[in-house]
């Protein structure tokens, strides 16, 4: 349970930092760009946190499927 909370907090930190950076960069142009930059920065930060999370991340299912396909190929040979 504690590791799930730590993982969620880590993802939230990445999203918050991404949103802050995006809003700061967008704010150099206008309020609308700051809002859009904050949203895109938050999305980028959350995506980075998900990719960084390791085996439980986005590509965990893809790796499992490729391992299953390799096992089926080996079994057929």
PyMOL commands that set and color helices and strands:
alter all, ss='L'
color gray80, all
select helices_A, chain A and resi 2-27+31-52+54-56+60-76
alter helices_A, ss='H'
color red, helices_A
deselect
rebuild
show_as cartoon
